């Protein structure tokens, strides 16, 4: 399984039993991928997050190309709100992450036509059982008896970010309601490490959903 958070978040959006990316798991995905990259940058000490805003710190850029692209977008002098760095270039996030997965052999892309007329890319996951296992791991983060303090931070991050953009291939909306307390506990731990990012992701997602936003697989 690819190791970057954006790659794993992309694959989480795949509906295994239907063999495709469904529309309700596509909306907000560009923002989701950028949030994953921003989280990795925070953990690597490449960005400042004081006061719930973000600032690019003086350092060499990260070696991973997508993370470097996101890092270069950030301000260098005055901290600014996360929202613009999630939202404004969300439509550019999917292609580089998908292309990495293609290069790794995790997915394949074929050209097809929607309604027999409009050209579109169809993405197929080559090892869906691995995606199913990843989704199971993320769902286990909110299972009864799970300990947020003992959860690896990357698993916690995937659970938190997937819930904020309502990735239904991971959490059915009913599950989000049923496990609300567990999600809130995970979110509180995430917010201590990357303050302000989660709220901005939610705001960006709700804005996109309101206008029918989202980009195809």
SVG drawing of the C-alpha trace seen along z (x, -y; Angstrom):
<svg xmlns="http://www.w3.org/2000/svg" viewBox="-28 -39 45 48">
<polyline fill="none" stroke="black" stroke-width="0.4" points="0.0,0.0 1.4,-3.4 2.8,-5.2 1.8,-8.9 -1.3,-10.1 -2.7,-11.7 -2.3,-8.4 -4.1,-6.4 -6.8,-9.0 -7.4,-8.8 -7.8,-5.0 -10.1,-5.3 -12.6,-6.9 -12.9,-3.8 -16.1,-1.8 -14.8,1.7 -18.0,3.7 -19.0,1.5 -15.5,1.3 -15.6,-2.5 -15.3,-5.9 -18.9,-7.0 -20.0,-10.6 -20.6,-11.0 -17.0,-10.0 -15.6,-12.3 -17.0,-15.6 -14.3,-17.3 -11.6,-14.8 -9.3,-17.5 -9.4,-19.2 -9.0,-15.9 -5.7,-15.2 -4.3,-18.6 -5.3,-18.2 -3.3,-14.9 -0.3,-16.6 -0.5,-19.5 -0.7,-17.1 2.4,-15.4 4.2,-18.8 3.2,-19.6 4.5,-16.3 7.7,-16.9 8.2,-20.3 8.1,-22.1 5.2,-24.4 4.1,-26.4 0.6,-26.1 0.4,-28.5 -2.9,-30.3 -4.8,-28.0 -3.1,-29.5 -0.4,-28.2 3.1,-29.4 5.8,-27.8 9.0,-27.5 12.5,-28.1 13.7,-24.6 14.4,-22.5 11.2,-21.4 10.0,-17.9 11.2,-15.3 7.7,-14.0 6.4,-16.1 2.8,-16.6 3.7,-17.6 6.3,-20.0 3.7,-21.5 1.4,-22.1 4.3,-23.4 5.3,-26.0 1.8,-27.4 2.0,-28.5 2.9,-31.9 6.5,-32.6 6.1,-35.8 2.7,-36.1 0.5,-33.1 -2.8,-32.8 -5.9,-30.8 -5.8,-27.2 -8.9,-27.5 -7.5,-29.1 -4.7,-26.4 -7.2,-23.6 -9.9,-25.1 -8.4,-27.3 -6.3,-24.6 -8.4,-21.5 -9.2,-20.9 -5.5,-20.4 -4.9,-17.9 -6.2,-14.6 -4.2,-14.2 -0.7,-14.2 -1.8,-11.9 -3.5,-9.6 -0.5,-9.6 1.7,-8.5 -0.6,-5.6 -0.6,-4.7 3.2,-4.8 3.3,-2.5 0.9,-0.1 -1.8,-0.6 -4.4,-1.8 -5.0,-1.9 -6.8,-4.6 -8.8,-4.0 -10.7,-6.4 -14.5,-6.0 -17.6,-8.1 -20.3,-9.3 -23.8,-8.6 -21.9,-7.5 -20.9,-11.1 -18.7,-12.9 -15.1,-11.6 -13.9,-10.7 -11.3,-8.7 -12.2,-5.5 -9.9,-4.6 -9.6,-0.9 -7.9,0.2 -5.7,3.3 -5.8,4.8 -9.2,3.9 -8.7,6.2 -5.9,3.9 -8.2,0.9 -10.8,2.9 -8.3,3.7 -7.2,0.1 -10.9,-1.0 -11.4,1.6 -8.4,0.3 -9.7,-3.3 -13.2,-2.2 -11.6,-0.4 -10.4,-3.8 -14.0,-4.5 -14.9,-1.0 -16.1,-0.5 -13.1,-0.1 -10.7,-1.8 -8.1,-4.0 -7.4,-7.3 -4.2,-7.8 -2.8,-4.5 -3.8,-4.9 -1.1,-5.6 -1.4,-9.2 -1.7,-8.4 -4.6,-6.1 -6.2,-8.7 -5.7,-11.3 -7.3,-9.2 -10.3,-8.6 -10.7,-12.3 -10.2,-13.7 -12.4,-11.1 -15.2,-11.9 -15.0,-15.6 -15.6,-15.2 -18.1,-12.3 -16.3,-9.7 -19.1,-7.1 -16.9,-4.3 -15.3,-4.5 -18.1,-5.7 -21.8,-5.5 -23.7,-8.6 -25.5,-6.5 -22.1,-5.4 -20.9,-9.0 -24.0,-9.7 -23.6,-6.5 -19.9,-7.1 -20.1,-10.8 -18.5,-10.8 -15.6,-8.6 -15.0,-10.9 -15.0,-14.0 -12.4,-12.4 -10.2,-11.6 -10.7,-15.1 -9.6,-16.7 -6.3,-14.8 -5.8,-15.8 -6.5,-19.4 -3.8,-19.5 -1.2,-18.6 -2.6,-20.5 -4.8,-23.2 -7.3,-24.8 -6.8,-22.4 -9.8,-20.2 -12.3,-23.0 -11.0,-24.6 -11.4,-21.2 -15.0,-20.9 -15.8,-24.5 -14.2,-23.9 -16.2,-20.6 -19.5,-22.2 -18.9,-25.0 -18.1,-22.7 -21.1,-20.4 -23.4,-23.4 -22.6,-24.2 -22.2,-20.6 -18.4,-20.7 -16.1,-17.8 -13.8,-16.4 -14.1,-13.1 -11.7,-10.2"/>
</svg>
